[in-house]
Amino acid sequence: MIKKILFLALCTAPFFTKAQVTINAQLPPAGLVQKDQLWNLVITNNKADVIDVSIKMNLQDAVTGQIVLSASTGNILISKGVKIISVKDIQPILYNYNVQELSRTNIPMGNYIACYRIVKNDEGQDLLGEDCININIDPLSPPLLNTPADKSYIQTPFPQFSWMPPAPFDMFNNLSYDLLITELLSGQNTTEAIQYNTPVYSRTNINQPYETYASSFKKLDTGKTYAWQVIAKNGLSYAAKTDVWTFKVKATEKPTAFLDDTYFLLTDNFVGTYRITSEILHIRYYSRDIPYSGIFLLSDENGNVKKKITKQVVTGDNYFDLDLNINFQQNKLYKCTLVDLENKGHILIFNINKK
């Protein structure tokens, strides 16, 4: 009988014996985490003795298994009961960065496992308690589309797209974007168009929050509605995506020329001399740049500038009506010059002959 009692006591003892010290990390399971928040801990000493301890921490990438950050704290005296710890209670903290981006204030986006060990500060460095917690870090704000505005009409079939980066920016260590543009078909919603339709334009690994529709692609059609979306990536991993916006290309209306003049092409190659029959020079110019304020220089045969005219240049087709003045005489040659954003000159040679 006595043997049975002793046997039962030995079997049940582990269930009634508390660990000397327990440690629990108090971190949000998802969202933004700052490096200092890794030290929000609750330590419980179940014995009466005051213990001199330190804490070791490893932060591990949950996908690759790589330890990206390790750290150790200064000495802490733990008396009986519960002690709430924050970063200011455990200085100095020595960090070892295996990934340099971890030296920032915010932990980079990703999935991590944070493991803590509390050890006794003696020759044996006895392990008194340990705890691990999963951390999923996501951006507080996804990228936001900027231009073209949702449901807008744009002036050019080769538009520029722009968007706002996800926030906070410093939680990304290798931020890039994928841009997707597709046609919105009749009866579809925007999500279906992005998911199922063949893209009319697709670019990956864009490093800046903007992209100009490349002229090597087929120009966008004025009779169609287009949907577009941007996906942010951290390295090769998905980070966040924007909403889906739509836009249409507005048909360009060519102005009516005065008298019998036509709109002459302003180009980077000399194509001959144009004759105008009025005091207005009608110019057609195609720009691949983003919109800018262009300066037209009107000069004579000797290079003397007779007039400067400033006009807003938009992406795509432009039609300009430049008013001449009494300084421009009949039957003399003049040159009109425009320098684009790439410092490339575009010229047109003309003379005035009203007869």
C-alpha positions as CSV (number, residue, x, y, z in Angstrom):
1,M,0.0,0.0,0.0
2,I,2.8,2.4,0.9
3,K,4.6,1.6,-2.4
4,K,1.4,2.4,-4.3
5,I,1.1,5.8,-2.6
6,L,4.8,6.7,-3.3
7,F,4.3,5.6,-6.9
8,L,1.3,7.9,-7.3
9,A,3.1,10.8,-5.7
10,L,6.0,10.5,-8.1
11,C,3.7,10.3,-11.1
12,T,1.6,13.4,-10.2
13,A,4.4,15.6,-8.8
14,P,5.3,17.2,-12.2
15,F,1.7,18.5,-12.5
16,F,1.9,20.3,-9.2
17,T,5.4,21.6,-9.6
18,K,5.7,25.1,-11.0
19,A,8.7,26.2,-13.0
20,Q,10.9,28.5,-11.0
21,V,10.6,31.3,-13.6
22,T,8.2,31.9,-16.5
23,I,8.6,34.4,-19.3
24,N,5.8,35.6,-21.6
25,A,6.2,38.0,-24.5
26,Q,3.4,40.6,-24.8
27,L,3.4,41.4,-28.6
28,P,0.6,42.0,-31.0
29,P,0.0,39.0,-33.2
30,A,-0.1,41.2,-36.4
31,G,0.5,44.7,-37.5
32,L,3.3,47.2,-37.0
33,V,6.0,46.2,-34.4
34,Q,8.8,48.5,-33.4
35,K,12.1,47.0,-32.2
36,D,11.7,48.3,-28.7
37,Q,8.3,46.5,-28.4
38,L,10.2,43.2,-28.6
39,W,11.0,43.7,-25.0
40,N,7.5,44.0,-23.6
41,L,7.7,40.9,-21.3
42,V,6.0,39.5,-18.2
43,I,8.4,37.5,-15.9
44,T,7.0,35.5,-13.0
45,N,9.3,34.3,-10.2
46,N,7.5,31.4,-8.4
47,K,10.1,31.1,-5.6
48,A,10.9,33.3,-2.7
49,D,14.5,34.0,-3.7
50,V,15.7,37.1,-5.6
51,I,17.3,36.0,-8.8
52,D,19.9,37.8,-10.9
53,V,19.0,37.0,-14.5
54,S,19.5,38.2,-18.1
55,I,17.4,37.6,-21.2
56,K,18.5,36.2,-24.6
57,M,16.3,36.8,-27.7
58,N,16.4,35.4,-31.2
59,L,14.2,36.7,-34.0
60,Q,13.8,34.1,-36.7
61,D,12.3,34.4,-40.2
62,A,9.3,32.0,-40.1
63,V,9.6,31.2,-43.8
64,T,13.4,30.6,-44.3
65,G,14.3,29.7,-40.7
66,Q,17.1,32.3,-40.7
67,I,17.9,34.1,-37.4
68,V,17.8,37.7,-38.6
69,L,18.3,39.3,-35.2
70,S,19.8,38.2,-31.8
71,A,20.2,40.2,-28.6
72,S,21.0,39.9,-25.0
73,T,20.1,42.2,-22.1
74,G,21.8,43.6,-19.0
75,N,21.3,42.1,-15.6
76,I,17.9,42.1,-14.0
77,L,17.0,41.3,-10.4
78,I,13.7,39.3,-10.2
79,S,12.0,39.1,-6.9
80,K,9.1,36.8,-6.0
81,G,5.9,37.5,-8.0
82,V,5.2,39.1,-11.3
83,K,7.4,41.7,-13.0
84,I,6.4,43.6,-16.1
85,I,9.5,44.4,-18.3
86,S,9.9,47.1,-20.9
87,V,13.0,48.1,-22.9
88,K,14.1,50.7,-20.4
89,D,14.3,48.1,-17.6
90,I,16.9,45.9,-19.3
91,Q,19.6,48.2,-20.5
92,P,22.2,47.8,-22.0
93,I,20.9,45.7,-24.8
94,L,23.5,44.2,-27.2
95,Y,22.1,43.5,-30.7
96,N,23.6,41.3,-33.4
97,Y,22.1,42.1,-36.9
98,N,22.3,39.3,-39.4
99,V,20.0,41.4,-41.7
100,Q,20.9,45.1,-41.6
101,E,17.4,46.3,-42.2
102,L,16.6,45.1,-38.6
103,S,18.6,48.0,-37.3
104,R,15.7,50.4,-38.1
105,T,13.0,51.5,-35.7
106,N,10.3,49.3,-37.3
107,I,10.7,45.6,-37.9
108,P,10.5,45.0,-41.7
109,M,7.4,43.4,-43.0
110,G,7.3,39.6,-42.8
111,N,6.5,36.6,-40.6
112,Y,8.8,36.0,-37.6
113,I,9.2,33.8,-34.6
114,A,10.6,35.6,-31.5
115,C,12.1,33.2,-28.9
116,Y,13.2,34.3,-25.4
117,R,15.4,32.5,-22.9
118,I,15.8,33.7,-19.3
119,V,19.1,32.6,-17.8
120,K,20.6,32.8,-14.4
121,N,23.7,35.0,-14.1
122,D,26.1,32.5,-12.6
123,E,28.8,30.2,-13.8
124,G,26.3,27.6,-15.0
125,Q,24.1,30.0,-16.9
126,D,21.2,27.9,-16.0
127,L,18.1,28.1,-18.2
128,L,15.2,29.2,-16.0
129,G,12.4,29.7,-18.5
130,E,11.7,30.3,-22.2
131,D,8.9,31.3,-24.5
132,C,8.3,31.8,-28.3
133,I,5.7,33.8,-30.1
134,N,4.7,34.2,-33.8
135,I,4.7,37.8,-35.2
136,N,3.1,38.8,-38.5
137,I,4.0,42.3,-39.6
138,D,1.9,44.0,-42.2
139,P,1.9,47.6,-43.5
140,L,-0.5,50.0,-41.8
141,S,-1.5,51.4,-45.1
142,P,-1.4,49.7,-48.5
143,P,-0.2,51.7,-51.6
144,L,-2.8,54.2,-52.8
145,L,-3.5,55.1,-56.5
146,N,-3.0,58.7,-57.4
147,T,-3.2,59.5,-61.1
148,P,-5.1,59.0,-63.4
149,A,-8.0,59.6,-61.0
150,D,-10.7,57.0,-60.7
151,K,-13.3,57.2,-63.5
152,S,-11.5,60.1,-65.1
153,Y,-10.9,61.0,-68.8
154,I,-7.3,61.5,-69.8
155,Q,-5.9,63.5,-72.7
156,T,-3.3,61.0,-74.0
157,P,-3.1,57.4,-75.1
158,F,0.3,57.1,-73.4
159,P,-0.4,58.3,-69.9
160,Q,1.7,58.5,-66.8
161,F,0.6,56.5,-63.7
162,S,1.5,57.4,-60.1
163,W,0.7,56.1,-56.7
164,M,1.6,56.5,-53.0
165,P,3.9,53.9,-51.3
166,P,2.6,51.7,-48.5
167,A,3.3,53.1,-45.0
168,P,5.3,53.2,-43.0
169,F,8.0,53.2,-45.7
170,D,10.9,52.0,-43.5
171,M,9.3,48.6,-42.7
172,F,10.3,47.5,-46.3
173,N,13.8,46.5,-47.1
174,N,13.4,45.9,-50.8
175,L,10.2,47.7,-52.0
176,S,9.1,47.3,-55.6
177,Y,5.8,47.5,-57.6
178,D,3.9,45.6,-60.3
179,L,1.6,47.6,-62.5
180,L,-1.3,46.0,-64.3
181,I,-3.6,47.6,-66.9
182,T,-6.5,45.7,-68.5
183,E,-9.6,46.5,-70.5
184,L,-12.9,46.6,-68.6
185,L,-15.4,44.6,-70.6
186,S,-19.2,45.1,-70.6
187,G,-20.9,43.6,-67.6
188,Q,-17.6,43.1,-65.6
189,N,-16.6,44.7,-62.3
190,T,-13.1,46.1,-61.9
191,T,-11.9,43.1,-59.8
192,E,-13.0,40.6,-62.4
193,A,-11.2,42.6,-65.1
194,I,-7.9,42.6,-63.3
195,Q,-8.2,38.9,-62.4
196,Y,-9.3,37.4,-65.6
197,N,-8.6,39.7,-68.6
198,T,-5.4,39.7,-70.6
199,P,-3.4,42.8,-69.6
200,V,-2.9,45.4,-72.3
201,Y,0.1,46.6,-70.2
202,S,2.1,44.9,-67.5
203,R,5.3,46.0,-65.8
204,T,7.1,44.3,-62.8
205,N,9.8,45.3,-60.4
206,I,9.2,49.1,-60.7
207,N,11.4,50.8,-58.2
208,Q,9.6,54.2,-58.1
209,P,6.0,55.0,-57.4
210,Y,5.3,56.0,-61.0
211,E,5.4,54.6,-64.5
212,T,4.9,56.1,-68.0
213,Y,3.0,54.0,-70.5
214,A,5.8,52.9,-72.9
215,S,5.4,54.1,-76.5
216,S,6.5,50.6,-77.7
217,F,3.1,49.3,-76.5
218,K,-0.1,49.7,-78.5
219,K,-1.6,53.1,-77.7
220,L,-4.8,53.0,-75.6
221,D,-8.1,53.2,-77.4
222,T,-10.4,56.2,-76.9
223,G,-13.5,53.9,-77.1
224,K,-12.6,51.7,-74.2
225,T,-12.6,51.7,-70.4
226,Y,-9.4,50.6,-68.7
227,A,-8.8,49.2,-65.2
228,W,-5.5,49.5,-63.4
229,Q,-4.0,48.2,-60.1
230,V,-0.6,48.3,-58.4
231,I,0.8,45.5,-56.3
232,A,3.6,46.3,-53.8
233,K,6.3,43.7,-53.0
234,N,9.0,43.4,-50.4
235,G,11.7,41.5,-52.3
236,L,10.0,38.6,-53.9
237,S,7.2,38.5,-51.3
238,Y,3.7,40.0,-51.7
239,A,3.2,43.0,-49.5
240,A,-0.1,44.8,-50.3
241,K,-2.1,46.0,-53.3
242,T,-4.2,49.0,-54.2
243,D,-7.8,49.3,-55.0
244,V,-8.7,49.0,-58.7
245,W,-9.4,52.3,-60.6
246,T,-10.7,52.9,-64.1
247,F,-10.1,55.6,-66.7
248,K,-10.9,56.4,-70.3
249,V,-8.9,58.2,-73.0
250,K,-10.6,61.3,-74.3
251,A,-10.6,61.7,-78.1
252,T,-8.4,64.6,-79.2
253,E,-10.2,67.4,-80.9
254,K,-8.1,69.1,-83.5
255,P,-8.7,72.8,-83.6
256,T,-9.9,74.5,-86.8
257,A,-7.0,76.3,-88.5
258,F,-7.4,79.9,-89.5
259,L,-7.8,80.7,-93.2
260,D,-6.2,78.0,-95.3
261,D,-3.3,77.4,-93.0
262,T,-2.6,73.8,-91.7
263,Y,-1.0,72.7,-88.5
264,F,2.7,72.2,-89.3
265,L,4.7,69.5,-87.5
266,L,7.4,70.5,-85.0
267,T,10.1,67.8,-85.2
268,D,13.7,67.0,-84.4
269,N,14.5,66.7,-88.1
270,F,14.5,69.4,-90.7
271,V,11.7,68.7,-93.2
272,G,11.7,71.9,-95.3
273,T,10.3,75.4,-95.0
274,Y,6.7,76.0,-94.3
275,R,4.8,79.0,-95.7
276,I,2.1,80.7,-93.6
277,T,-0.4,83.2,-94.8
278,S,-1.4,84.9,-91.6
279,E,0.2,86.3,-88.4
280,I,-0.5,83.0,-86.5
281,L,1.8,80.0,-86.7
282,H,-0.2,76.8,-86.2
283,I,2.0,74.0,-84.8
284,R,1.3,70.3,-84.2
285,Y,3.7,68.6,-81.7
286,Y,3.7,65.1,-80.2
287,S,5.3,64.9,-76.7
288,R,6.3,61.7,-74.8
289,D,7.3,63.6,-71.7
290,I,5.2,64.2,-68.6
291,P,3.3,67.6,-68.8
292,Y,5.6,70.6,-68.6
293,S,5.8,74.3,-69.3
294,G,7.5,74.6,-72.7
295,I,9.2,77.7,-74.1
296,F,8.9,78.4,-77.9
297,L,11.8,80.5,-79.2
298,L,11.1,82.3,-82.5
299,S,14.3,83.6,-84.1
300,D,15.5,85.0,-87.4
301,E,18.1,83.8,-89.9
302,N,20.9,85.2,-87.7
303,G,19.7,83.5,-84.6
304,N,18.3,86.6,-82.9
305,V,15.3,85.7,-80.8
306,K,12.4,87.8,-81.9
307,K,9.8,86.4,-79.4
308,K,9.4,83.9,-76.6
309,I,6.1,82.2,-76.0
310,T,5.3,79.8,-73.1
311,K,2.8,77.1,-73.5
312,Q,1.7,74.1,-71.4
313,V,2.9,70.9,-73.2
314,V,0.9,67.7,-72.4
315,T,1.7,64.1,-73.1
316,G,0.6,63.1,-76.5
317,D,-0.7,65.3,-79.3
318,N,-0.5,69.1,-78.9
319,Y,-1.8,71.9,-81.1
320,F,-0.5,75.4,-80.6
321,D,-1.5,78.7,-82.1
322,L,1.5,81.1,-81.8
323,D,0.7,84.8,-82.4
324,L,3.4,86.7,-84.3
325,N,3.9,90.4,-84.2
326,I,5.2,93.3,-86.3
327,N,8.8,92.1,-85.8
328,F,8.1,89.2,-88.3
329,Q,8.4,90.4,-91.9
330,Q,7.2,88.8,-95.1
331,N,9.4,86.7,-97.2
332,K,12.1,86.2,-94.5
333,L,13.0,82.9,-92.9
334,Y,12.3,82.3,-89.2
335,K,12.9,79.3,-86.9
336,C,10.6,78.1,-84.1
337,T,12.4,76.0,-81.5
338,L,11.2,73.9,-78.5
339,V,13.5,72.0,-76.1
340,D,11.9,69.0,-74.4
341,L,12.6,67.6,-70.9
342,E,15.4,65.5,-72.3
343,N,17.1,68.7,-73.6
344,K,16.4,67.7,-77.2
345,G,15.5,70.5,-79.6
346,H,12.5,70.4,-82.0
347,I,12.5,72.9,-84.9
348,L,10.3,74.3,-87.6
349,I,11.4,76.7,-90.4
350,F,8.8,79.1,-91.8
351,N,8.3,82.3,-93.7
352,I,5.3,84.6,-94.0
353,N,3.7,85.1,-97.4
354,K,0.2,86.5,-97.3
355,K,-0.2,86.7,-101.1
